[in-house]
């Protein structure tokens, strides 16, 4: 993924007395401060300030926020360094979204995509390889269903069209289906091309997706004609 920007990154750690993993994370974050990777580190004892945990929606500690990335549990120095570098370069959202979906935090992904629209392309990137776990692929689909027919989804039509040209039929089928959630003429053209795909399942999904897109575009034409 391309780097979008570079900036000084701050971090927050929520910890509590008796937490065996908290000192490990605290030490790692302190090392990142000393190495110049972090600009500031705020450490909050949730036993003394429970409202901080409530505000962040935290159920257990240690909990770390580095830039936009929120990380639960124990993480090594190297892991935290990589997240810090990603945060500074505004990269790594595909990895982060995969992590969130694997830990069943779909609502967090939807919220973050709405707040950071450019990262929707990072989410789509997870569909471009079958190495992405099935649970994550399903989660990506749930996010796209949530964004159906929105202007935000229309910003990634080109990326979805690219999926329809993949070598693997499963990826082509996924791209075709998710294009049906948009109302873009570009999506209509890409789906029509899949009507002659070599894979029967892809062809079937193309037929179903084409019906949806034609209905949406017809409705818009009727509205424009009023």
C-alpha positions in Angstrom: 0.0 0.0 0.0 1.2 3.5 -0.8 2.1 5.9 2.0 -0.3 8.8 2.2 1.3 11.0 4.9 3.9 11.1 7.6 3.3 12.6 11.0 4.2 12.4 14.7 2.1 9.8 16.4 0.9 9.7 20.0 -0.3 6.7 22.0 -2.6 6.0 24.9 -2.3 3.0 27.2 -5.1 1.9 29.5 -3.8 -0.3 32.3 -4.7 -1.5 35.8 -2.9 -2.8 38.9 -2.5 -6.6 38.9 -2.5 -6.8 35.1 0.4 -9.1 34.2 0.6 -7.9 30.5 0.3 -4.2 31.2 4.0 -3.7 32.3 5.2 -5.5 29.1 3.2 -3.2 26.9 4.1 -0.1 28.9 7.8 -0.9 28.6 7.5 -1.4 24.9 5.7 1.9 24.4 8.3 3.6 26.5 11.0 2.2 24.3 9.2 3.7 21.3 9.1 7.1 23.0 12.9 6.9 23.6 13.4 5.8 20.0 11.6 8.8 18.7 8.8 6.7 17.1 6.1 8.2 19.4 5.6 11.8 20.2 3.7 11.3 23.4 2.5 8.5 25.6 -0.5 8.9 27.9 -0.9 6.1 30.5 -4.2 5.9 32.3 -4.9 3.6 35.3 -8.5 2.6 34.8 -8.8 1.6 38.4 -8.4 5.3 39.3 -10.1 6.6 36.2 -12.8 4.1 35.1 -14.5 6.7 32.9 -11.5 6.5 30.5 -12.2 2.8 29.9 -15.9 3.4 29.6 -15.4 6.2 27.0 -13.1 4.0 24.9 -15.5 1.0 25.2 -12.7 -1.0 26.8 -13.6 -4.3 28.6 -10.1 -5.5 29.5 -6.6 -4.2 29.7 -4.0 -3.6 28.4 -5.6 -1.5 25.7 -3.5 0.6 23.4 -4.4 3.3 20.9 -1.7 4.2 18.4 -2.9 6.9 16.0 -6.2 5.4 14.7 -5.3 1.9 15.6 -6.9 0.4 18.8 -5.2 -2.8 20.0 -6.4 -5.2 22.7 -4.2 -7.3 24.9 -0.5 -8.2 24.9 1.6 -7.0 22.0 5.4 -7.2 21.6 7.7 -4.3 21.0 8.1 -5.3 17.4 4.3 -5.5 16.9 3.8 -2.1 18.5 6.7 -0.6 16.4 5.1 -1.9 13.2 1.7 -0.4 14.2 3.4 2.9 15.1 5.2 3.0 11.7 1.9 2.2 9.9 0.2 5.0 11.9 2.9 7.5 11.0 2.7 6.6 7.3 -1.1 6.3 7.3 -0.8 2.8 6.0 -1.7 -0.7 7.2 -5.4 -0.3 7.3 -5.9 -3.6 5.4 -4.0 -5.4 8.1 -6.0 -3.5 10.8 -9.3 -4.2 9.2 -8.5 -7.9 8.9 -7.6 -7.9 12.6 -10.9 -6.2 13.6 -13.0 -8.5 11.5 -11.2 -11.6 12.8 -12.0 -10.4 16.3 -15.7 -9.7 15.3 -15.6 -6.0 15.6 -17.6 -5.2 12.5 -19.2 -2.1 13.9 -15.7 -0.6 14.5 -14.8 -1.3 10.9 -18.0 0.4 9.6 -17.4 3.4 11.8 -13.8 3.8 10.8 -14.6 3.5 7.1 -17.2 6.2 7.4 -14.7 8.4 9.3 -11.8 7.6 7.0 -13.4 7.0 3.5 -10.0 6.6 1.7 -9.4 3.4 3.7 -12.3 1.7 2.0 -9.8 0.8 -0.7 -7.7 -1.0 1.9 -10.8 -3.0 2.8 -11.5 -3.9 -0.8 -7.9 -5.1 -1.1 -8.7 -7.9 1.3 -11.0 -9.4 -1.3 -8.2 -9.5 -4.0 -6.6 -12.7 -2.5 -8.0 -16.0 -1.4 -5.3 -16.0 1.4 -7.7 -13.7 3.2 -9.5 -15.9 5.8 -13.1 -16.7 4.9 -14.4 -15.0 8.1 -12.7 -11.8 7.1 -14.1 -12.0 3.5 -17.6 -12.4 4.9 -16.9 -9.4 7.2 -15.8 -7.2 4.2 -19.0 -8.2 2.5 -21.1 -7.2 5.5 -19.4 -3.7 5.4 -20.1 -3.3 1.7 -23.8 -4.4 2.3 -24.0 -1.7 4.9 -22.7 0.9 2.3 -25.0 -0.3 -0.5 -25.9 2.3 -3.0 -24.1 5.0 -1.1 -21.8 7.6 -2.6 -19.0 6.1 -0.5 -19.4 2.7 -2.2 -19.4 4.4 -5.6 -15.9 5.7 -4.9 -14.5 2.2 -5.1 -16.3 0.9 -8.1 -13.0 0.9 -10.1 -11.4 -1.4 -7.4 -14.4 -3.7 -7.6 -14.3 -3.8 -11.3 -10.6 -4.9 -11.0 -11.8 -7.8 -9.0 -14.0 -9.0 -11.8 -10.8 -9.4 -13.9 -9.0 -11.6 -11.4 -7.7 -15.0 -12.4 -9.6 -16.8 -9.7 -13.4 -17.2 -10.3 -14.3 -16.8 -6.7 -12.7 -13.3 -6.7 -14.5 -12.5 -10.0 -17.8 -13.6 -8.5 -17.3 -11.6 -5.3 -16.4 -8.5 -7.4 -19.5 -9.0 -9.5 -21.8 -9.4 -6.6 -20.5 -6.3 -4.7 -20.8 -4.2 -7.9 -24.5 -4.9 -7.8 -24.6 -2.9 -4.5 -23.6 0.3 -6.4 -25.6 2.3 -8.8 -22.7 3.1 -11.2 -22.9 2.8 -15.0 -19.3 1.5 -14.8 -20.5 -1.4 -12.7 -23.2 -2.2 -15.2 -20.7 -2.5 -18.0 -18.3 -4.7 -16.0 -21.1 -7.1 -14.9 -22.3 -7.4 -18.5 -18.9 -8.6 -19.6 -19.1 -11.5 -17.0 -22.2 -12.9 -18.7 -19.8 -14.8 -21.0 -17.3 -15.8 -18.2 -15.8 -19.3 -18.5 -17.1 -20.1 -15.0 -20.8 -21.1 -14.7 -21.1 -19.7 -11.1 -19.7 -16.4 -12.2 -22.1 -16.2 -15.1 -25.0 -17.0 -12.8 -24.0 -14.2 -10.3 -23.6 -11.9 -13.3 -27.2 -12.6 -14.4 -28.5 -11.9 -10.9 -26.3 -8.8 -10.4 -27.3 -7.4 -13.8 -31.0 -7.6 -12.9 -30.3 -5.6 -9.7 -28.3 -3.0 -11.5 -30.7 -2.6 -14.3 -33.6 -2.2 -11.9 -31.7 0.5 -10.0 -30.7 2.4 -13.1 -34.2 2.1 -14.6 -35.6 3.6 -11.4 -33.1 6.5 -11.5 -34.0 7.1 -15.2 -37.7 7.2 -14.3 -37.0 9.7 -11.5 -34.9 11.9 -13.9 -37.7 11.9 -16.4 -40.3 13.3 -14.0 
